[in-house]
Amino acid sequence: MAFGINRSQLNKWKSEVEAGQIAFITHFWIDPRFPNEKSVTKVGCKDLQKLITWGSKYGLKAAWIHERDAYPHFDLVGDKQRTIMEQEGRMNELQKFL
């Protein structure tokens, strides 16, 4: 279940993904598989090769890409999420969810 974002933020992310940009969106998230995590960052891009190349910089495997709908993306959680967001200069987006 996702919450903590509004429709315009979601639509902006979708537009960026559809345009072939590496797009980030972070939201609150509850999943019993990850009881200690309270947020997820979705990093998407319609250009799969571009997304694979981006992910490989951080040790993310192409097999981990969710290819649902028209918005292929990686789900970042936990330490990997914090490390990548810090390296991408996007900690301010993550802070409100920690």
ABEGO torsion letter per residue (X at the ends): XBBGBBAAAAAAAAAAAAAGBBBBBBBBBBBAABAABABBBBBBBABAAAAAAAAAAAGBBAAABBABEABBBBBBBEAAAAAAAAAAGAAAAAAAAX
